[in-house]
């Protein structure tokens, strides 16, 4: 029947509490996914087009660091630099755009890094196809080839990866919500475990 009972802590229905937490997690995850797409796809295309040049090496280094750093370390580094040293953001996330920004960036960095690597690999694979050489021979500009043909053919695996990343965003939000005290399902779960609720 969907009745999960009442909370031991405050007597409220569990489904009602889950609904309020789901809103915060969904907002955090959707903003992070959007930022990851905005960063990952252009960086992947740039790295593929400028393969072997310094910009490609810098983007690949960013991707390597973003993939290898754990989420809690990214949280702590961002808080130290932007909250404590520069004092641009509040240490504890509030339900505002300013409070949302650092948790979103923390979740977006690993996903944008993986997306950049995937986009670079797919675009490089498509650039080696015969239709690209044929289009160049007919005098079509590289920009038109890239945006009309290459990206169109490279998109299916990229979209698959984006769709599969939604689960990892929801899982990663547990750490981020707990550290930034963002009101979502992750923080609610950790609070319930601590209180034996």
C-alpha positions as CSV (number, residue, x, y, z in Angstrom):
1,X,0.0,0.0,0.0
2,X,3.0,2.3,0.1
3,X,2.6,2.9,3.8
4,X,6.2,3.1,5.2
5,X,4.9,3.9,8.7
6,X,5.9,6.9,10.9
7,X,9.2,8.2,12.0
8,X,10.4,7.1,15.4
9,X,12.0,10.5,15.9
10,X,9.2,13.0,15.2
11,X,6.1,10.8,14.5
12,X,5.7,12.2,10.9
13,X,4.7,9.8,8.1
14,X,7.8,8.5,6.3
15,X,6.4,9.0,2.8
16,X,5.8,12.7,3.5
17,X,9.4,13.1,4.8
18,X,10.8,11.3,1.7
19,X,8.8,13.6,-0.5
20,X,10.3,16.7,1.0
21,X,13.8,15.2,0.8
22,X,13.3,14.1,-2.8
23,X,12.7,17.6,-4.0
24,X,16.1,18.8,-2.7
25,X,18.0,15.8,-4.2
26,X,16.2,16.1,-7.5
27,X,17.1,19.8,-7.8
28,X,20.8,19.1,-6.9
29,X,21.0,16.1,-9.3
30,X,19.3,17.9,-12.2
31,X,21.4,21.1,-11.9
32,X,24.6,18.9,-11.7
33,X,23.6,16.9,-14.8
34,X,23.0,20.1,-16.7
35,X,26.3,21.6,-15.7
36,X,28.1,18.4,-16.6
37,X,26.6,18.4,-20.1
38,X,27.4,22.1,-20.5
39,X,31.1,21.5,-19.5
40,X,31.7,17.9,-20.8
41,X,30.4,18.0,-24.4
42,X,32.3,21.2,-25.5
43,X,35.5,20.2,-23.7
44,X,35.3,16.7,-25.3
45,X,34.8,18.2,-28.8
46,X,37.7,20.7,-28.3
47,X,40.0,17.9,-27.0
48,X,39.2,15.7,-30.0
49,X,39.6,18.5,-32.6
50,X,42.9,19.7,-31.1
51,X,44.2,16.2,-30.5
52,X,47.8,16.2,-29.3
53,X,48.0,20.0,-28.7
54,X,48.4,21.7,-25.2
55,X,44.6,22.3,-24.9
56,X,44.0,18.6,-25.4
57,X,46.5,17.7,-22.7
58,X,45.0,20.3,-20.3
59,X,41.5,18.9,-20.8
60,X,42.7,15.3,-20.4
61,X,44.5,16.3,-17.1
62,X,41.2,17.9,-15.9
63,X,39.4,14.7,-16.8
64,X,41.9,12.5,-15.1
65,X,41.8,14.6,-11.9
66,X,38.0,14.8,-11.9
67,X,37.7,11.0,-12.3
68,X,40.3,10.2,-9.7
69,X,39.4,12.6,-6.8
70,X,36.8,11.2,-4.4
71,X,33.6,13.3,-3.9
72,X,34.3,14.1,-0.2
73,X,37.8,15.5,-1.1
74,X,36.3,17.7,-3.9
75,X,33.8,19.0,-1.3
76,X,36.5,19.8,1.2
77,X,38.7,21.5,-1.4
78,X,35.9,23.7,-2.7
79,X,34.8,24.6,0.8
80,X,38.3,25.6,1.8
81,X,39.0,27.7,-1.2
82,X,35.6,29.4,-1.9
83,X,34.1,29.5,1.6
84,X,37.0,29.9,4.0
85,X,39.7,31.7,1.9
86,X,37.7,33.7,-0.7
87,X,34.5,33.9,1.4
88,X,32.3,33.9,-1.8
89,X,29.9,31.3,-0.6
90,X,28.4,30.2,2.7
91,X,30.0,27.2,4.4
92,X,26.6,25.5,5.0
93,X,24.4,25.3,1.9
94,X,21.1,27.2,2.2
95,X,18.1,26.8,-0.1
96,X,19.3,29.6,-2.4
97,X,21.3,29.8,-5.7
98,X,24.4,30.7,-3.8
99,X,24.1,27.8,-1.4
100,X,23.3,25.4,-4.3
101,X,26.3,26.3,-6.4
102,X,29.1,24.5,-4.6
103,X,27.2,21.2,-4.1
104,X,26.3,21.3,-7.8
105,X,29.9,21.9,-8.9
106,X,31.1,19.1,-6.6
107,X,28.7,16.6,-8.2
108,X,29.3,17.9,-11.7
109,X,33.1,17.6,-11.7
110,X,33.3,13.8,-11.8
111,X,30.5,13.4,-14.3
112,X,31.8,16.1,-16.6
113,X,35.2,14.4,-16.5
114,X,33.7,11.1,-17.6
115,X,31.6,12.8,-20.2
116,X,34.6,14.7,-21.6
117,X,36.5,11.4,-22.0
118,X,33.5,9.7,-23.7
119,X,32.8,12.6,-26.1
120,X,36.5,12.9,-27.0
121,X,36.7,9.2,-27.8
122,X,33.5,9.2,-29.9
123,X,34.3,12.3,-31.8
124,X,37.8,11.0,-32.6
125,X,36.3,7.7,-33.8
126,X,33.9,9.6,-36.1
127,X,36.6,11.9,-37.4
128,X,38.5,8.9,-38.8
129,X,35.4,7.7,-40.8
130,X,35.6,8.0,-44.6
131,X,32.6,10.3,-44.8
132,X,34.6,13.0,-43.1
133,X,37.4,12.8,-45.7
134,X,34.7,12.8,-48.5
135,X,33.0,15.9,-47.0
136,X,36.4,17.7,-46.8
137,X,37.2,16.8,-50.4
138,X,33.9,18.4,-51.5
139,X,34.9,21.6,-49.8
140,X,32.6,21.5,-46.8
141,X,34.0,23.4,-43.8
142,X,35.2,21.5,-40.7
143,X,32.7,23.3,-38.5
144,X,29.8,22.1,-40.6
145,X,31.1,18.6,-40.8
146,X,31.6,18.5,-37.0
147,X,28.2,19.8,-36.0
148,X,26.0,18.3,-38.7
149,X,27.6,14.9,-39.2
150,X,30.1,13.9,-36.6
151,X,28.1,15.0,-33.5
152,X,24.9,13.5,-35.0
153,X,26.7,10.1,-35.3
154,X,28.5,10.3,-32.0
155,X,25.4,11.2,-29.9
156,X,23.8,7.8,-29.2
157,X,26.6,6.4,-26.9
158,X,27.0,9.8,-25.3
159,X,23.3,10.0,-24.5
160,X,23.4,6.5,-23.1
161,X,26.2,7.4,-20.8
162,X,24.3,10.6,-19.6
163,X,21.2,8.5,-18.9
164,X,23.2,5.9,-16.9
165,X,24.9,8.7,-14.9
166,X,21.7,9.7,-13.2
167,X,22.0,6.8,-10.8
168,X,25.6,7.8,-9.8
169,X,24.5,11.4,-9.3
170,X,21.8,10.2,-6.9
171,X,24.3,8.0,-5.0
172,X,27.0,10.7,-5.0
173,X,24.5,13.2,-3.5
174,X,24.6,11.4,-0.2
175,X,28.1,12.5,0.6
176,X,27.6,16.0,-0.9
177,X,24.4,16.6,1.0
178,X,25.9,15.4,4.2
179,X,29.0,17.6,4.0
180,X,27.2,20.8,2.8
181,X,24.1,20.0,4.9
182,X,21.9,20.3,1.8
183,X,18.3,19.2,2.7
184,X,17.8,16.2,0.5
185,X,17.4,12.4,0.6
186,X,21.1,11.8,1.3
187,X,21.2,14.0,4.3
188,X,17.9,12.7,5.5
189,X,19.2,9.1,5.2
190,X,22.4,9.9,7.2
191,X,20.4,11.7,9.9
192,X,18.0,8.7,10.2
193,X,20.9,6.3,10.5
194,X,22.6,8.5,13.2
195,X,19.3,8.8,15.2
196,X,18.4,5.1,14.7
197,X,15.2,6.2,13.0
